[in-house]
Amino acid sequence: MLTSAAQADIVISDIQAIDLGVLDGGTTSTASDINDAGNIVGSSDTLSGETHAFFLPSGGVITDINTLPGGDNSHANGINDLNQVVGRSNYLNPITLDKVNHGFIWEGGPIRDLGAFPPEDDLNSRSNAYAINNSGLIGGNVDLAGVVWDLVGTPIYPPFPPYVRITDPGPFTPAITFDINNAGQAAGTLLSGTTGFRWQASVLEMLVPLQAGDDDAFGINELGEVVGRGLLAPPVRYHAVFWPAPDTIQDLGTLGGDNSEAHAINNDRIIVGGSETATGDTEAFVWHADFGMQTLGTLGGDYSKAFGVNSTGQIVGESETATGEIHATLWSILYATEIIVDIKPGSDVNPINPGSNGKLPVAILSTASFGASTIDAGTIRFGPNDAEPLRYRLEDVDDDGDWDLVLKFSTQETGIACGDTEATLTGQTLGGDELAGTDSIKTVGCDL
């Protein structure tokens, strides 16, 4: 959860991309969702060439969920805080002898079939489960119907648990339910006309379109706020969008390319997804109103995309490695309150000679909503090398009547190099809240 020592903007002070690996013998994997305990689900190929759903407990060992009987392909889409996992798996239809996808639930034992329309064996009826809330409500689709399965009070199955069509009373309106929150609100897309929706207790609300009326809703938080993608034209392109309410939509933009899409949102309105960049690559992004859309980076390759975020801001998805493989990825982000940093107070240019053996003054300025006296000076680090302050004192450096914190650093210990144009300071308040601030610099004395 985002915390702040003051009513100030939140910034990202650090991003770590962690390779989650693959099932034994596999080479490719992806992560779809993460719960509040940090447990992750997704899928990976195996030594036999099949693709299997997996469960990865926080700090634990990846577990193969396997497939439904006779299947060779499964994928875990969602996990709740009770570690119930849902997804889809193919199975061998004993009547038609075809391999058909069905939604499943996994609770640590055998994988269980959520079924489809009866008589599914005769019709090869298909289903998919995308998300599960803490009450056991599951969002997904059965053939072309968006549904919510209700496991509450359901006896051992098969026979298959009951489901509610989100499009009632219009059963022939094709739809997909992509997500469901703990209040029982579901988000998804009506496929005829491609319109995003929010649903609860048989009440279906259409989401206002971005422009061209061809939108998808992929994620919903506990506040009922929805994210997805909206169509813009001309030229034809999709942008990640945020619906704070069904009648309000916000274009989240891109990372410099034409297209983007948002897949998940938490209660702090941290939004994640994927966006094209100016170079045409696709990279995972994180968005918040305070800092806009920022790339999460990759595992060394040119591609990444984010699919899930939990309440603490941990993000999961997939990324290309330096060797060209796609691996499930966890992004761990350190969020901080933005503070005003003034390098060399009194100077507008902030000239720094990286070869100097001198001391570099840096001030943290108090504002109407933030007091520099609340800072734990021992936690302050500055520059690329995270230099520790040599000394510090409270002083009103900007003559506004407030105490500011002035610190001095060894210039060479900061790691500032010729050509650098800015430097960042990080630290914590006495209460443990993270802080970060950046100021511009101009390096001098660098001519050979």
N, C-alpha and C positions, 0 to 999 in steps of 0.2 A: 504494500500500500504506500502511496506517496505521502510523505510527511514534510512539513515545512516549519522552520523556525519563525517564519513571518509570512505575511500576505505578499508573497513575491513570486515571480515566475520560477517554474521548475526547468532545470536543464539536465542534460545527460553528461555525466562526468566520466563514465567509463562503460565500454561494451566488451564483453568477452563471448566469443563464439566457441562452443564446445561440440566436438564431434562425438555423437552418441553411438557410432559404430553400426554394426550389422549383426544379424543372426549368424551362427556358425556356418562358414562356407559361402556366405553371401558377399555381394559387392555393392549393392544398392539398397538404400533404405530411405524412409521419410517418416517424420513425426507429425501427427495430426492434432493432438490435444494434450493438455497438461492440467492436472487438478491442483487444488490449493496446497497439497502436501508435496507437490513437485513430482508426482508420479506421471509417467508419460506413456502414450500409446501411439501406434503407427503400424508400419509394415516394412518387411525386408524380404529380399529374395534369399533363397537357401542354397545349400550345396547341390540339391537335386534340380535346381532351376525353377522350383515353385516359388510363389510369393505368399508369405504367411503374416498374419497380424501378430504384433508383439505387445507386451506389457513390460515397461522398464520402471521399477520402483526407484525413488530418489536414492542415489548412492548405492543401488543394488545391481543385480545382474539381469540382463535382458532375458525375457521369457517368451517362448514360442507358444502362441495361443492355438495354433494349428488351424484346421478348416472343418467344415461340416463333413459328414460321411461322404467319401468318394470325391471330395473336392481337391483342387490343387491351387486355389487362389483365394486369399482372404485379406481384408484390410480393416484395422480398427480405426474408427472415426472419432469416438468420443469417450470420455471418462468422467464420472462424478466423484464426489469426495468420499464415497463409500467404496471406491475402487471397482465399481461396476463398469464394465467396458462394453460398448456396442460398436457394430460395424456391419460389414457384409462379407459373405463367403459363398462360393459356389458349392453345389453338391450334385451328386449324380441322381437325376430323376429316375426312379426305378420303372416308371411307365414309358416315358419317351426315350430314356437312355441319353438324354441331353444333360449337360452341366449347366445349372441354372443358379443365379444369384439370389440368396435370401438374406435378410437382416438377421443378425445374431446378437445374443448377450452372453458375456463371459464374466463369471464371478469367482474365478480361481479354480473351478472344477472343469467339467466337460463343457465345451462350447454348445450353446443351446439355440435352436432355430426359432425365429420369431414368426415364420410362416409368411403366407401371402393369401391371395383370394382362393377360397375353395371353389371347385376342386382343382387345386393348384397342380396336382400331378398330371391331370389331363391337359391343362392349358399352358404349362411352363410359366405360370404366374411368377413374377419377380418382386423383390422388395429390397430395401436398403435402410439401415438405421444410422443416422448421422450424429445424434446427441442424446444424452440422458441426464435428467436432473436428479437432485438428491431424494426426490420422492418416487423415483422409478418411472417417471413419464419419459417416453422415448419419442423423439421426432424423426420422421423419415418419410418414406413413400412405399406404397404397394402398387405395382405397375405405374399408372399415371396419376394415382390419387395421393395427395399429401395427407399423411396420417400422424396421429399421436397414439402410440401404444400405451396402455395403462396396466402396469404390473401390480398395482396395489390390490391386495386381496385376491389376486389370480392364483388358482391352484397350480400344482405342478403341471408343466406342459412339455411336449404336446399332449393334448390339443393346444392350439396356439392361443396366446393371450388376446384379449379384445383390443380393438383400436377404434379411434374416432376419426372420421374424415374431417379434415379441417375445412373442406369446401362445402360441407352440409349447408343447405339442403340441395346443393347442386353436385351430385356425385360424378357427373361427367365433365367436370371442370378439372383439367390436368394441373397438378401442382407437385411441389417438393417442399417438405419441411426440413430446413437445414440446421436449425438450432432451437433449443428450448431452455428457459431459465427456471429458477426454483419457484417462481410465482406461477408457473404453468403457462407463461406467455411464449408462443412459438413464432419464429420468423422463417420466411421462405419465399418462394417465387410461384406465382400463377403462370404456368407455361403458355397459356393462350394470351398473347399480348405481352408476355414477359413483364409482369408487374410484381414488385416486392410487396409483401404483406406482413402484418402482425396479427396473431390470432390468440384468443383466450376464451375458453368456455363457450365455444360455438359462435363467438363474435369475431368476424373477419374484417380487419381494417386495411384498406389499400394505402400504400405509402406513396406520397407525392413523388412524381418522376423528376429526374434532374432536368431533362429537356425533351428527349425524343421518345420517352415512354417505353423504354426497353431496359428495365432495371432488374437486378437480382439482390435479394437480401440474404446474407450468409451468416450473420452473427447477431446475438442479442445479449445484453447484460441484465443484471438484476433490477435495473431502473427502467427496463422496457425500451432502452435505446438500441437502435439497430444500425448495422453497417453492411455495406455491400459494394455494388458498383452501379454506375449509371451511364447511359449512352449519351454521347454528344455527337452532333453532326450539323453541317459538314465541317471538316472531314470526319468520317466515322471513327470514333475512338471511345474507349471506356475510361472513366475516372472513378477512383475510390470515393465513396460517399458515406455520410453520417446522417442518420435520421434521429435527432433528439426527440422528435415527436412525429406521428404519422403525417402531419401536414407541414413539416419543416425538413428541408434537406440542405446539406452543406457539401460542396465540392472540396475534397481534400487535396486535389492536385496530383502531381507526379514528382518523380525524382529527376525530371528534366526530359523524359521521353513522352510518348503519346498516350500510353495506356497504364492504368493501375487498377487494383481492386483490393478491397478491405475484407478480411475474413473473420476477425474476432475483435471484441471490445470487452474491457473489464469495467468495474464500477468506478475507477478513477479516470475513465474515458481515455485509457491507453488503447490505441487502435493499431492493429498489425495487419500486414498483407504483403503484396508484391507490386513493384512498379518498374516500368521500363526506365532506363537512364538515357542521358543524351547520346551515349555511344550505342544504344540499341540493346544492351544487356538488360536482364531482369534481376532486381535485387530486392531482398526482404526489406520492409520498412517498419518503423514505429512512428506513430503520430500522436501528438497531444497539442491542445490549444496553445500551450505555453511555448513550445519549440517547433511546432509544425512537423512536416514530414522529414525524417532523417533515415538514412540507410543503416541497416544493421551489419552490412558487410557480408563476407562469405568465408568459407573454410580454405580460401586460397585460389578458388576458381573464379569464373565469370558469372555464376548464377546462384541465386538463392530466393526463397519465398517463405513467408511466415504464415502459419495456419491457426495458432492458438496462443492465448495469453491467460495467465492466472491472476489471482487477486494481488499477488506480490510483484507482478510485472515481469515474471519469467516468461519467455517467449520460445515457442518451438516451431519447427518447420523443416526445411530441407535446404541443402547447400552443396555446391560443387566444390570438391577438394582440389588441391593443387595438381593431383594426378588425373583429374577429369571424372571422378566418380561422384555420384549423388548420394549424400549421407544425411540421415536424420541429424538435426542440429538443435541445440539449446543455446539461446542467447541470454546471458545474465547481464542485467543492466544496473548501473548505479545511478540513481536519480539524486539530484541535489537542488537546494534553493540557490537561485542566482543572486550573487552579491556584486556590488560595484567595487571593482579593483582599479586603483590608480597607481600605475608604475611611474616612479620618479615624480612624485607629487610636485605640481607647479610647472611641469613641462608638458607641452602639447604633443611634441614629436616623440618623446621617450627614447632618445638615442642610447644604445647599449653597445659597448665594445666587448665582444665575446672573449677577447684575449686579456681583458683587464684583470688585475689582481685586487681590485677595489671591492667596495660594498655597494649593493644595489638596494635602495629603499623602495618599498611597496606598501601602499596604504589600502586598507579595507574601510570604505566609507559607511558611516551610519546614515540611515534614511528615516523618514517618518514612520516606517513600518518595521524597521530592523535596526537593532543596536549592536554595534561592533563589540561592546563590552560583554556580550553573551557568547563570544567566540572562545573556544578552547585553543589558545595560541600554540600549545604543544602539538596539536594535530595538523597545523598548517604545513603544506608542502607547495613548492613553487617551481615552475619551469619543467622542461622535458625530463630532468633527472630527479624531480621531486626533492629539491633541496630543502633542508630544514632551516628555520630562521636562526640567525646568530643571536639576535636580541629583538625585543619589541617593547612598545610602550603605547599608552593611550594619549592621544593628542588631537586637537581640533585643527586638522591640516587644511580644511576648506573654509574655515571661518564661518560656519553656519550655526555655531552654538552647541553642536553635538560632538561627543567624543568619538574619534576614529581610531582604528588600530593601525599603528605604523610598525612595520617589520623590516629588518635588514638581513640580506642574504649575501653570501659570497658569490660574486658574478660568475666565476668559473664553475662553482658547484651547481649552478642552475641548469647547465647543459644547453643554454641558448647558443645557437650557432649562426654563423654568417648566412644571411638570407632569410632568417626567420622574421615573420611579420607580426606575430602575436605571442603572448605567453599566458599560461593559465595557472591560477592558484586554487587549491582545494583545501578543505579542512572540515571541522565539525564544530557545532555549538557545544556549550557545556552540557546540554541535554541530549547530545548524540545525533542531532540532525546534520545531514550532509550539506556542505556548502561548496560552491564553485563559482569562479568569476574569471573573465579574460579581458586583457587590455592590449592595444596595439603597441608595437615597438618598431624601431628602425635600427638595424645593426650598422655599426660604423667601424672604421679601422680594419676593414676586411680586404683592402687592396693589397696585391702582392708587391 
